Amino acid sequence: MAEEEFDFFKPHPHPTKPRVKSSFFEMVPDAFDDKSLNFTGDHRRVKKKAEEEAKPLEPVPEPEVPEPEPMEEPVQEPITAHDVRFTSAEPWVAGDRSAQSRVFIKNGLIVNDDQSFHADIYIEDGVIKQVGTNLVIPGGARTIDARGKFVIPGGIDTHTHFQMPFMGTVSADDFYSGTKAALAGGTTMIIDFVIPQRGESLLDAYEKWRGWADAKVCCDYGLHVAVTWWGDQVAKDMESLCNEKGVNSFKVFMAYKESFMLEDPEIYSVFKLCKELKALPMVHAENGHLIEIKSRELLHQGVVGPEGHLQSRPEEVEEEATSRAITIADQAGAPVYVVHVMSKSSANVIAKARREGKIVFGEPIAAGLGTDGSHHYNKCWRHAAGHVMAPPLRADPTTPGYLMDLLANNDLQLTGTDNCTFNADQKAIGKDNFTRIPNGVNGVEDRMSIIWEKGVYTGKMDPCRFVAVTSATAAKVFNIYPKKGRIAVGSDADIVIWNGEATRTISAKTHHQAVDFNIFEGLTCHGVPEYVITGGSIVMDEGQLKVTQGLGRFVPTPVNSQCVYGRVGTRDKIRQPEIVERDPYTGPVVEIKEEDIPVYHKRSDNPIIPEHANEFHNRPPTRGGVRNMQDSSFSLSGHQYDENQPKRPGTKVSNPPGGKTTGFW
């Protein structure tokens, strides 16, 4: 996608052929007379002729539609067992798609995040052109009857890791198999993470990820960029990414010590710069120092299996880091986005901070909403290792329901998956040491169904809230709304026709990802996408998935999202430091001489022989402040403790303890 400014409400003719004005609308008098919400077309009235008014209207012949240029046959993936290698597809070849991308959806219930209503939708050239009833559309459009179904915006997965190098290997799903699976589940846009190595240029890493993704993606995508080290060059790269590359979010790690983790002063600097750039800081919140200590202790105690991963990362280390990240962001005057919220306690920290007025966004993920961490204790090593991710799935079986309650009521705001898949042989790198198991699970294909099953079908949220947490809020936070995340005239034609009553059973044998394991294995979910439209192209047709490699586009995410920074400017004015105007102090100031400065000596390491020869007393004074009488003032040199005093008190004892000294015993 070109990176020039995009006008959501301006028709976009095909870049290679001029748009030819259709004469179709001139054949139908008053075609646009208060019948629909129109995006383009000829709005002039056509004068009615007397003879036309006198006789009944004859059927209007369909206009001649030019034959479309031949296109490459899209890839059709049968449901088969997956190979470890990356899958491939025929590349998409650009051509004239105007006739092929005309889609008319009728009789459906349109659901946006704020309202639902019955209406029809007309799509052309990848854009929603009309929304309403009694629409008049040109010929050649594919008609889909959505009666009894929900028509919703395509999902936006805010957190994926496709083709990611990690812990000596590369995640199993690349940008082709990953986005193909996303479309199969009703997600039409993903936002992946660029993660540079320490010392690597952020710009170079960004270009590398673009090179991996552009040729493979089947749906639209955006990019976050991680800050894994700090310096002047990183700050310059962040500014360039915001101003020139379409990136508006930067992630810092508080875990993965010695690889990605930043210390608190560095995190503060990143958050401060994000605020200046009006970008959104994101944080992986875990206490990396404690995790390293706990991991060493567990390995020393003989805990080497996947259960050690969970035990080395208790809820407290996530809760503490979440609280610390919010505090750092608030002191920097910046908002903060907490990725993959996995525990009750960290979710409560976010909810409490929002009630206090802090600008915080919490992102639970499909894994944390659909399953729990009890699988870490499974007797099968492969099964247990398949659930290893960070922060870990919590062993408390009530955690998924608790997180869903908070998500339904806006204490948590939006959802991703942290989809970072590794096959069994890749996980086996850590067969003898849980710290070496590559962290990551699946979710990009199952997220929408999991949230419908655990949220809508259980009565915890309504369909409008479902749209909010799966697409609309993400589009607002990352500043691509209403281009994405909404069904409206001028929005991108990323649409899902959703059957809320149909069911499907999740299994690694039938999913579309390249990974050989699924953490939701055997779970039957209500909520199935029957049609998926991305960019105006129907990629799932009555349950049949047809994808084309390279069809997706990079979607720039502009800075200064109103959802994120709308109140920051006013808050900065209110939070200006207070300066008290007062008369200058003119009174006396004590003069401190160098010899008056007390010198503190280090306490002697030898408790018997004093550090100074003239010291007689080693015991502290009594509570009354006098010398401890149990302490001897004897010195081997013959000196006495008070011999330097000008006058010593005289002592005369008549009968000392033990009797007179003048008598005999």
Phi, psi and omega per residue, in radians:
M1 nan 2.367 3.106
A2 -1.122 2.620 -3.014
E3 -1.733 0.211 3.059
E4 -1.280 2.946 -3.079
E5 -1.075 2.405 -3.053
F6 -1.863 2.259 3.080
D7 -1.742 2.003 -3.058
F8 -1.166 -0.475 -2.990
F9 -1.966 0.537 3.091
K10 -2.157 2.262 -3.132
P11 -1.112 2.501 -3.106
H12 -2.031 1.721 3.075
P13 -1.176 2.862 3.138
H14 -1.082 2.408 -3.025
P15 -1.151 -0.355 -3.055
T16 -1.837 -0.260 -3.126
K17 -2.294 2.371 3.121
P18 -1.163 2.558 -3.141
R19 -1.314 2.151 3.132
V20 -1.601 2.211 -3.127
K21 -1.133 2.181 -3.123
S22 -1.403 2.409 3.097
S23 -1.612 0.108 -3.063
F24 -1.073 -0.756 -3.061
F25 -1.210 -0.346 3.115
E26 -1.278 -0.253 -3.122
M27 -1.515 -0.249 -3.095
V28 -2.012 1.835 -3.125
P29 -1.072 2.469 3.080
D30 0.939 0.656 -3.132
A31 -1.117 -0.486 -3.089
F32 -1.887 0.434 -3.075
D33 -1.483 1.503 3.051
D34 0.913 0.723 3.141
K35 -1.922 -0.359 -3.071
S36 -2.778 2.975 3.004
L37 -1.563 1.942 -2.995
N38 -1.707 2.463 3.089
F39 -1.779 -0.824 3.113
T40 -2.425 3.065 3.084
G41 2.174 3.047 -3.132
D42 -1.527 2.010 -3.064
H43 -1.593 0.073 -3.134
R44 -1.303 2.526 3.028
R45 -1.356 2.502 3.053
V46 -1.726 2.209 -3.107
K47 -1.091 2.339 3.126
K48 -1.441 2.290 3.092
K49 -1.542 2.590 -3.083
A50 -1.066 -0.724 -3.121
E51 -1.175 -0.518 3.108
E52 -1.248 -0.607 3.120
E53 -1.254 -0.515 -3.069
A54 -1.315 -0.605 -3.095
K55 -1.847 2.676 3.134
P56 -1.149 2.657 -3.118
L57 -1.212 2.369 3.070
E58 -1.548 2.708 3.102
P59 -0.997 2.372 -3.104
V60 -1.465 2.134 3.127
P61 -1.182 2.538 3.093
E62 -1.226 2.447 -3.140
P63 -1.190 2.720 3.100
E64 -1.278 2.222 -3.136
V65 -1.864 2.183 -3.134
P66 -1.087 2.550 3.117
E67 -1.112 2.278 3.123
P68 -1.209 2.612 3.062
E69 -1.155 2.531 -3.120
P70 -1.085 2.447 3.118
M71 -2.060 2.820 3.064
E72 -1.123 2.439 3.118
E73 -1.134 2.182 3.141
P74 -1.135 2.722 -3.120
V75 -1.336 2.262 3.049
Q76 -1.952 2.036 -3.055
E77 -1.667 1.950 3.010
P78 -1.243 2.769 3.134
I79 -1.427 1.854 -3.137
T80 -2.419 2.976 3.063
A81 -1.161 2.527 -3.013
H82 -1.664 2.510 3.075
D83 -1.580 2.743 -3.133
V84 -1.181 -0.497 -3.080
R85 -1.277 2.796 3.088
F86 -1.167 2.429 3.052
T87 -1.456 2.825 -3.117
S88 -2.339 2.913 3.132
A89 -2.597 2.884 3.074
E90 -1.199 2.391 3.137
P91 -1.221 2.653 3.109
W92 -1.405 2.348 3.111
V93 -1.917 2.172 -3.104
A94 -1.123 2.494 3.096
G95 -2.835 -3.029 3.128
D96 -1.384 1.927 -3.082
R97 -1.899 0.197 -3.001
S98 -1.036 -0.764 -3.133
A99 -1.283 -0.644 -3.069
Q100 -1.332 -0.347 -3.065
S101 -1.741 0.199 3.065
R102 -1.443 2.049 -3.092
V103 -2.308 2.363 3.113
F104 -2.127 2.052 3.137
I105 -1.894 2.161 -3.065
K106 -2.215 2.728 2.988
N107 1.184 0.249 -3.139
G108 -1.648 2.868 3.022
L109 -1.672 1.880 3.138
I110 -1.328 2.253 -3.111
V111 -2.140 2.012 2.958
N112 -1.875 3.116 -3.079
D113 -1.238 -0.314 -3.071
D114 -1.994 -0.227 -3.123
Q115 -2.878 2.821 3.020
S116 -2.314 2.554 -3.086
F117 -2.811 2.703 3.094
H118 -1.508 2.202 3.120
A119 -2.883 2.939 3.089
D120 -1.837 2.791 -3.087
I121 -2.318 2.323 3.018
Y122 -2.021 2.262 -3.081
I123 -2.068 2.389 3.024
E124 -2.608 2.428 3.117
D125 0.959 0.628 3.050
G126 1.360 0.163 -3.092
V127 -2.258 2.533 3.054
I128 -1.312 2.039 -3.083
K129 -1.692 -0.606 -3.114
Q130 -2.468 2.488 3.016
V131 -2.390 2.135 -3.131
G132 2.866 -2.832 3.101
T133 -2.043 2.792 -3.133
N134 0.955 0.742 -3.125
L135 -1.247 2.535 3.006
V136 -1.899 2.086 -3.022
I137 -2.166 2.722 3.094
P138 -1.246 2.879 3.139
G139 -1.289 2.961 3.104
G140 1.460 0.126 -3.112
A141 -1.548 2.488 3.038
R142 -1.399 2.203 -3.115
T143 -1.777 2.290 3.094
I144 -2.125 2.157 3.105
D145 -1.573 1.993 -3.089
A146 -1.837 0.460 -3.110
R147 -1.015 2.272 3.128
G148 1.387 0.091 -3.112
K149 -2.033 2.829 3.035
F150 -1.626 2.362 3.048
V151 -1.899 1.909 -2.975
I152 -2.178 2.774 3.031
P153 -1.129 2.546 3.077
G154 -1.030 2.532 -3.109
G155 -1.185 2.670 3.056
I156 -2.138 1.981 3.094
D157 -1.563 1.986 -3.011
T158 -1.416 -0.054 -2.951
H159 -2.658 1.695 3.068
T160 -2.328 2.775 3.048
H161 -2.352 1.491 3.110
F162 -1.634 2.437 3.049
Q163 0.971 0.684 -3.016
M164 -1.645 2.173 3.003
P165 -1.244 2.213 -3.082
F166 -2.771 2.249 3.053
M167 0.935 0.720 3.047
G168 1.501 0.003 3.117
T169 -2.403 -3.036 -3.104
V170 -2.244 2.388 -3.097
S171 -0.985 2.537 -2.966
A172 -1.151 -0.623 -3.112
D173 -1.602 2.123 3.059
D174 -1.572 -2.966 -3.060
F175 -1.261 -0.319 3.058
Y176 -1.407 -1.030 -3.093
S177 -1.123 -0.573 3.141
G178 -1.195 -0.815 -3.135
T179 -1.285 -0.513 3.040
K180 -1.072 -0.796 3.116
A181 -1.133 -0.652 3.106
A182 -1.029 -0.818 3.137
L183 -1.103 -0.657 3.124
A184 -1.065 -0.496 -3.130
G185 -1.684 -0.010 3.125
G186 1.726 0.175 3.089
T187 -1.723 2.180 -3.057
T188 -1.928 0.031 3.050
M189 -2.668 2.424 3.052
I190 -2.158 2.706 3.025
I191 -2.138 1.962 -3.060
D192 -1.692 2.985 -3.095
F193 -1.968 2.212 2.925
V194 -1.479 2.137 -3.102
I195 -2.173 1.712 3.124
P196 -1.254 2.704 2.973
Q197 -1.338 2.845 3.103
R198 -1.034 2.256 3.137
G199 1.538 -0.209 -3.122
E200 -1.409 2.486 3.095
S201 -1.120 2.358 3.093
L202 -1.124 -0.632 3.132
L203 -1.173 -0.717 3.117
D204 -1.119 -0.734 3.122
A205 -1.123 -0.693 3.108
Y206 -1.052 -0.804 3.135
E207 -1.123 -0.607 3.109
K208 -1.120 -0.802 3.127
W209 -1.134 -0.687 3.087
R210 -1.069 -0.705 3.125
G211 -1.113 -0.656 3.097
W212 -1.197 -0.691 -2.941
A213 -1.514 -0.753 -2.944
D214 -0.976 -0.680 -3.074
A215 -1.425 -0.187 -2.988
K216 -2.024 -0.478 -2.956
V217 -1.119 2.419 3.077
C218 -1.686 -0.215 3.105
C219 -2.396 2.998 -3.141
D220 -1.158 2.692 -3.130
Y221 -2.612 2.751 3.000
G222 -2.242 3.113 -3.097
L223 -2.386 2.353 2.806
H224 -1.649 2.830 3.060
V225 -2.248 2.295 3.109
A226 -1.528 2.536 3.050
V227 -1.866 1.814 -3.051
T228 -1.797 -0.042 3.023
W229 -2.730 2.914 -3.024
W230 -2.303 2.440 3.103
G231 3.120 3.096 -3.123
D232 -1.077 -0.648 -3.128
Q233 -1.166 -0.634 3.099
V234 -1.095 -0.742 3.129
A235 -1.073 -0.722 3.106
K236 -1.143 -0.713 3.127
D237 -1.126 -0.687 3.109
M238 -1.067 -0.725 3.120
E239 -1.124 -0.718 3.126
S240 -1.158 -0.700 3.133
L241 -1.093 -0.674 3.131
C242 -1.234 -0.779 -3.005
N243 -1.458 -0.458 -2.997
E244 -2.151 -0.391 -2.959
K245 -1.962 -0.031 3.092
G246 1.335 0.626 3.100
V247 -2.024 2.298 -3.140
N248 -2.255 0.323 -3.109
S249 -2.567 2.436 -3.093
F250 -2.353 2.327 -3.047
K251 -1.905 2.394 3.022
V252 -2.040 2.640 3.130
F253 -1.882 2.324 2.996
M254 -1.780 0.065 3.100
A255 -2.194 -3.022 -3.081
Y256 1.051 1.043 3.133
K257 -1.030 2.516 -3.133
E258 1.286 0.036 3.067
S259 -2.278 -1.110 -3.080
F260 -1.949 -0.310 -2.920
M261 -1.209 2.433 2.996
L262 -1.909 2.642 3.060
E263 -1.504 2.898 -3.027
D264 -0.961 -0.805 3.131
P265 -1.066 -0.628 3.105
E266 -1.202 -0.704 3.103
I267 -1.077 -0.728 3.111
Y268 -1.052 -0.723 -3.139
S269 -1.129 -0.705 3.117
V270 -1.127 -0.791 -3.137
F271 -1.099 -0.689 -3.132
K272 -1.120 -0.743 3.129
L273 -1.191 -0.676 3.088
C274 -1.016 -0.704 3.120
K275 -1.118 -0.732 3.119
E276 -1.106 -0.642 -3.131
L277 -1.472 -0.131 -3.044
K278 1.037 0.656 3.025
A279 -1.755 2.898 -3.084
L280 -1.755 2.036 3.037
P281 -1.360 2.388 3.117
M282 -2.090 2.707 -3.063
V283 -2.514 2.346 2.907
H284 -1.573 1.891 -2.946
A285 -1.752 1.716 2.953
E286 -2.621 2.586 3.131
N287 -1.431 1.725 -3.055
G288 -1.110 -0.590 -3.138
H289 -1.142 -0.811 -3.137
L290 -1.165 -0.646 3.124
I291 -1.062 -0.737 3.139
E292 -1.109 -0.742 -3.139
I293 -1.139 -0.830 -3.122
K294 -1.111 -0.639 3.135
S295 -1.116 -0.760 3.115
R296 -1.092 -0.736 3.140
E297 -1.085 -0.780 -3.109
L298 -1.156 -0.726 3.105
L299 -1.098 -0.680 3.112
H300 -1.123 -0.534 3.141
Q301 -1.506 0.035 3.069
G302 1.620 0.132 3.105
V303 -1.533 1.834 -3.068
V304 -2.080 -0.205 -3.080
G305 -1.443 3.128 -3.106
P306 -1.006 -0.442 3.109
E307 -1.097 -0.443 3.099
G308 -1.153 -0.551 3.117
H309 -1.060 -0.795 3.129
L310 -1.158 -0.738 -3.077
Q311 -1.249 -0.436 3.130
S312 -1.416 -0.159 -3.102
R313 -2.256 1.114 3.138
P314 -1.129 2.902 -3.107
E315 -0.963 -0.595 -3.055
E316 -1.050 -0.618 -3.095
V317 -1.277 -0.463 3.035
E318 -1.354 -0.737 3.141
E319 -1.079 -0.817 -3.111
E320 -1.091 -0.779 -3.114
A321 -1.180 -0.638 3.097
T322 -1.090 -0.794 3.107
S323 -1.098 -0.725 -3.129
R324 -1.153 -0.720 3.141
A325 -1.116 -0.734 3.125
I326 -1.134 -0.682 3.118
T327 -1.123 -0.795 3.134
I328 -1.076 -0.777 -3.139
A329 -1.105 -0.726 -3.127
D330 -1.141 -0.678 3.110
Q331 -1.217 -0.484 3.070
A332 -1.442 -0.114 -3.129
G333 1.313 0.361 -3.049
A334 -1.951 2.673 2.931
P335 -1.274 3.000 3.097
V336 -2.632 2.529 -3.120
Y337 -2.085 2.038 -3.107
V338 -1.646 2.002 -3.111
V339 -1.421 2.764 3.130
H340 0.546 1.290 3.042
V341 -1.317 2.062 -2.946
M342 -2.014 -0.202 -3.035
S343 -2.240 2.756 3.075
K344 -1.045 -0.788 -3.030
S345 -1.146 -0.737 3.120
S346 -1.209 -0.622 3.070
A347 -1.104 -0.670 3.101
N348 -1.136 -0.632 3.096
V349 -1.074 -0.748 3.141
I350 -1.157 -0.789 3.140
A351 -1.063 -0.737 3.126
K352 -1.126 -0.738 3.141
A353 -1.101 -0.689 3.123
R354 -1.153 -0.658 3.093
R355 -1.157 -0.456 3.094
E356 -1.467 0.015 3.074
G357 1.640 0.081 3.122
K358 -1.345 2.626 -3.109
I359 -1.605 1.654 -3.052
V360 -2.315 2.416 3.061
F361 -2.112 2.329 -3.129
G362 -1.996 2.313 -3.066
E363 -2.073 1.658 2.922
P364 -1.300 2.820 -3.084
I365 -2.138 2.893 -3.076
A366 -0.989 -0.700 -3.117
A367 -1.065 -0.805 -3.117
G368 -1.244 -0.361 3.123
L369 -1.612 -0.321 -3.013
G370 -1.955 -0.248 -3.138
T371 -2.693 -3.082 -3.084
D372 -2.404 3.114 -3.012
G373 -1.555 0.103 3.109
S374 -1.092 -0.346 -3.140
H375 -1.162 -0.314 3.104
H376 -1.084 -0.400 -3.092
Y377 -1.712 0.177 3.112
N378 -1.111 2.502 -3.114
K379 -1.137 -0.464 3.122
C380 -1.423 2.045 -3.100
W381 -1.053 -0.731 -3.104
R382 -1.076 -0.743 3.130
H383 -1.114 -0.803 -3.124
A384 -1.123 -0.776 -3.122
A385 -1.161 -0.494 3.120
G386 -1.130 -0.293 3.140
H387 -1.749 0.069 -3.087
V388 -1.337 2.129 3.047
M389 -2.672 2.964 -3.118
A390 -2.357 2.309 -0.149
P391 -1.020 2.717 -3.015
P392 -1.342 2.761 2.917
L393 -1.072 2.352 -3.042
R394 -1.472 2.478 -3.088
A395 -1.219 -0.397 3.124
D396 -1.140 1.992 -3.071
P397 -1.197 -0.207 3.122
T398 -1.527 -0.084 -3.086
T399 -1.088 -0.824 -3.123
P400 -0.991 -0.778 3.130
G401 -1.136 -0.645 3.132
Y402 -1.142 -0.792 3.117
L403 -1.109 -0.653 3.112
M404 -1.138 -0.664 3.081
D405 -1.043 -0.792 3.137
L406 -1.162 -0.658 3.113
L407 -1.148 -0.701 -3.122
A408 -1.145 -0.477 -3.056
N409 -1.882 0.258 3.014
N410 1.252 0.254 2.931
D411 -1.268 -0.536 2.904
L412 -2.021 2.606 -2.833
Q413 -1.938 -0.595 -2.999
L414 -2.716 2.980 -2.996
T415 -2.283 2.558 2.977
G416 -2.301 -2.749 3.119
T417 -2.345 -0.370 -2.960
D418 0.917 0.675 -3.089
N419 -1.130 1.909 3.130
C420 -2.553 1.611 -2.911
T421 -1.696 2.491 3.058
F422 -2.392 2.377 3.125
N423 -1.302 2.983 -3.046
A424 -1.039 -0.706 -3.118
D425 -1.222 -0.471 3.052
Q426 -1.290 -0.750 3.087
K427 -1.053 -0.521 -3.076
A428 -1.181 -0.103 3.012
I429 -0.962 -0.564 -3.117
G430 -1.827 0.568 -3.082
K431 -1.103 -0.448 -3.128
D432 -1.968 0.081 -3.083
N433 -2.772 1.894 -3.040
F434 -1.084 -0.395 -3.132
T435 -1.251 -0.219 -3.132
R436 -1.786 0.031 3.083
I437 -1.273 2.142 3.110
P438 -1.024 2.257 -3.084
N439 -1.447 2.256 3.040
G440 2.705 2.578 3.123
V441 -2.401 3.059 3.110
N442 -1.549 -3.128 3.094
G443 2.784 -0.348 -3.002
V444 -1.119 -0.547 -3.141
E445 -1.448 -0.451 -2.978
D446 -1.845 -0.097 -3.028
R447 -0.980 -0.873 -3.055
M448 -1.094 -0.770 -3.135
S449 -1.188 -0.661 3.120
I450 -1.071 -0.793 -3.099
I451 -1.209 -0.645 3.080
W452 -1.127 -0.793 -3.112
E453 -1.133 -0.834 -3.053
K454 -1.475 -0.304 -3.095
G455 -1.941 -1.080 -3.063
V456 -1.312 -0.820 -3.061
Y457 -1.170 -0.436 3.095
T458 -1.552 -0.048 3.115
G459 1.480 0.176 -3.133
K460 -1.403 -0.464 3.120
M461 -2.498 2.720 3.105
D462 -1.643 2.945 -3.120
P463 -1.018 -0.563 3.111
C464 -1.135 -0.720 3.098
R465 -1.172 -0.606 3.067
F466 -1.022 -0.789 3.102
V467 -1.108 -0.680 -3.129
A468 -1.084 -0.813 -3.022
V469 -1.420 -0.313 -3.130
T470 -1.740 -0.300 -3.104
S471 -2.655 -0.910 -2.938
A472 -1.109 -0.814 -3.119
T473 -1.121 -0.681 3.090
A474 -1.061 -0.755 3.124
A475 -1.090 -0.652 3.127
K476 -1.238 -0.802 -3.097
V477 -1.089 -0.707 -3.097
F478 -1.710 0.259 2.879
N479 1.133 0.701 3.057
I480 -2.176 0.391 3.131
Y481 -1.733 2.417 0.092
P482 -1.659 0.283 3.052
K483 -1.017 -0.722 3.057
K484 -2.074 2.760 3.013
G485 1.426 0.191 -3.134
R486 -2.672 2.548 2.993
I487 -1.743 1.844 -3.114
A488 -2.768 2.804 3.102
V489 -1.066 2.219 -3.132
G490 1.699 -0.248 3.113
S491 -1.347 2.751 3.054
D492 -1.083 2.519 -3.133
A493 -1.429 1.129 3.006
D494 -1.845 1.725 -2.936
I495 -2.355 2.502 3.074
V496 -2.181 2.267 2.987
I497 -1.666 1.955 -2.897
W498 -1.898 2.226 3.051
N499 -1.729 1.857 -3.058
G500 -1.325 -0.224 -3.109
E501 -1.775 -0.391 -3.140
A502 -1.179 2.711 -3.122
T503 -2.184 2.743 2.996
R504 -2.565 2.602 3.120
T505 -1.847 2.169 -3.054
I506 -1.366 2.363 3.121
S507 -2.752 2.557 3.059
A508 -1.138 -0.377 -3.131
K509 -1.296 -0.393 -3.076
T510 -2.073 -0.156 -3.130
H511 -1.272 2.924 -3.017
H512 -1.741 0.098 -3.137
Q513 -1.499 2.814 -3.131
A514 -1.415 -0.249 -3.104
V515 -1.281 2.610 -3.068
D516 -1.681 0.249 -3.095
F517 -2.505 2.547 3.101
N518 -2.329 2.143 -3.073
I519 -1.222 -0.259 3.110
F520 -1.761 0.357 -3.051
E521 -0.861 2.205 3.069
G522 1.493 -0.089 -3.123
L523 -1.362 2.213 3.083
T524 -1.655 2.137 -3.065
C525 -2.005 2.418 2.881
H526 -1.441 2.587 -3.132
G527 1.763 1.811 -3.064
V528 -2.377 2.318 3.041
P529 -1.340 2.180 3.111
E530 -1.648 -0.607 3.048
Y531 -2.307 2.389 3.053
V532 -2.240 2.200 -3.134
I533 -2.077 2.163 3.084
T534 -2.167 2.171 -3.108
G535 1.018 0.528 -3.140
G536 1.485 -0.108 -3.137
S537 -1.725 2.306 3.126
I538 -1.422 1.919 -3.098
V539 -1.803 -0.348 2.952
M540 -2.179 2.086 -3.031
D541 -2.137 1.826 -3.101
E542 0.935 0.751 3.098
G543 1.509 -0.107 3.128
Q544 -1.641 2.061 -3.078
L545 -1.535 2.191 3.114
K546 -2.319 1.853 -3.069
V547 -2.046 2.774 3.127
T548 -2.252 2.126 -3.128
Q549 -1.137 2.292 3.121
G550 1.520 0.039 -3.136
L551 -1.229 -0.501 -3.112
G552 -1.260 2.843 -3.138
R553 -2.175 2.711 2.977
F554 -1.367 2.257 -3.115
V555 -1.897 1.927 3.095
P556 -1.105 2.490 3.079
T557 -1.964 1.797 -3.077
P558 -1.193 2.689 3.100
V559 -1.318 3.073 3.050
N560 1.096 0.907 3.050
S561 -1.138 2.304 3.129
Q562 -1.100 -0.616 3.139
C563 -1.112 -0.519 -3.061
V564 -1.703 -0.795 -2.997
Y565 -1.886 0.190 -3.088
G566 -1.044 -0.533 -3.100
R567 -1.973 0.038 -3.068
V568 -1.197 -0.709 -3.118
G569 -1.052 -0.824 3.116
T570 -1.129 -0.685 3.127
R571 -1.090 -0.680 3.126
D572 -1.083 -0.674 3.123
K573 -1.133 -0.693 -3.123
I574 -1.248 -0.552 -3.064
R575 -1.603 0.257 3.092
Q576 -1.039 2.452 3.132
P577 -1.009 2.454 -3.138
E578 -1.532 2.296 3.098
I579 -2.035 2.147 -3.135
V580 -1.585 2.145 3.095
E581 -1.432 2.127 -3.134
R582 -2.577 2.809 3.103
D583 -1.187 2.552 3.124
P584 -1.163 2.582 3.135
Y585 -1.320 2.248 -3.110
T586 -2.105 0.107 -3.094
G587 -1.366 -3.090 -3.106
P588 -1.232 2.646 3.109
V589 -2.211 2.199 -3.104
V590 -1.119 2.470 3.108
E591 -1.725 2.135 -3.114
I592 -1.719 2.021 3.105
K593 -1.519 2.690 -3.082
E594 -1.094 -0.629 -3.110
E595 -1.294 -0.273 3.120
D596 -1.452 -0.235 -3.124
I597 -1.243 2.126 -3.105
P598 -1.115 2.464 3.104
V599 -1.833 2.155 -3.116
Y600 -1.761 2.081 -3.136
H601 -1.645 2.535 3.081
K602 -1.210 2.406 -3.136
R603 -1.142 2.433 -3.115
S604 -1.088 2.448 3.099
D605 -1.356 -0.270 -3.134
N606 -1.727 1.966 -3.067
P607 -1.345 -0.146 -3.071
I608 -1.733 -0.952 -3.132
I609 -1.567 2.101 -3.107
P610 -1.140 2.715 -3.118
E611 -1.190 -0.602 3.125
H612 -1.931 2.432 -3.046
A613 -1.143 -0.453 -3.066
N614 -1.560 0.141 3.106
E615 -1.519 2.297 -3.136
F616 -1.939 -0.497 -2.976
H617 -1.884 2.234 3.118
N618 -1.916 -0.301 3.132
R619 -1.627 2.560 -3.129
P620 -1.243 2.828 3.100
P621 -1.097 2.841 3.078
T622 -1.306 3.053 3.121
R623 -1.033 -0.501 3.129
G624 -1.375 -0.124 3.093
G625 1.613 0.081 -3.127
V626 -1.754 2.983 -3.104
R627 -1.154 2.431 3.109
N628 -1.231 2.052 -3.055
M629 -1.214 -0.249 3.082
Q630 -1.393 -0.113 -3.112
D631 -1.637 2.252 -3.111
S632 -1.415 2.514 3.048
S633 -1.834 0.289 -3.114
F634 -1.325 2.447 3.102
S635 -2.279 2.412 3.141
L636 -1.108 -0.406 -3.125
S637 -1.363 -0.203 -3.109
G638 1.639 -0.098 3.121
H639 -1.270 2.728 3.055
Q640 -1.999 2.677 -3.007
Y641 -1.185 -0.411 -3.077
D642 -1.955 0.370 -3.059
E643 -1.267 -0.309 3.121
N644 -1.507 -0.099 3.113
Q645 -1.383 2.461 -3.092
P646 -1.112 -0.553 -3.118
K647 -2.447 2.153 3.131
R648 -1.791 2.509 3.141
P649 -1.179 2.421 3.104
G650 -1.361 2.607 -3.114
T651 -2.318 2.220 3.110
K652 -2.322 2.008 -3.075
V653 -1.941 2.111 3.121
S654 -1.395 -0.933 -3.129
N655 -2.231 1.501 3.141
P656 -1.207 2.882 3.109
P657 -0.987 2.275 -3.122
G658 1.777 -0.128 3.076
G659 1.870 3.081 -3.131
K660 -1.224 2.623 3.111
T661 -1.614 -0.121 -3.083
T662 -1.561 -0.234 -3.100
G663 -1.632 3.081 3.089
F664 -1.888 2.631 3.139
W665 -1.697 nan nan
